Amino acid sequence: MRISSSTALVTGANRGIGRALVEALLARGAKRVYAAGRDTGALAAIVALDPSRVVALRLDVTERGDADAAARVAGDVDLVINNAGTLD
């Protein structure tokens, strides 16, 4: 997979591994990165990395409605990194 000029979606992007993945995608030339998380307010620091290429996207991976809405917004994605998880 070529990262340069790709459009990616990273779940759980607000911290830790998700944030590192967003940073790596940007460094490797991704055209756009949808940074997804349950709380878009928590994604502000991620968007600030490169506001012209990073788009905050509300997505709770446990909610079907969120997944459907994200798919409508991010229809141009060609790379998905599912980093989000749940603790039950």
Order of alpha helices (4+ residues) and beta strands (2+ residues): beta-alpha-beta-alpha-beta-alpha-beta
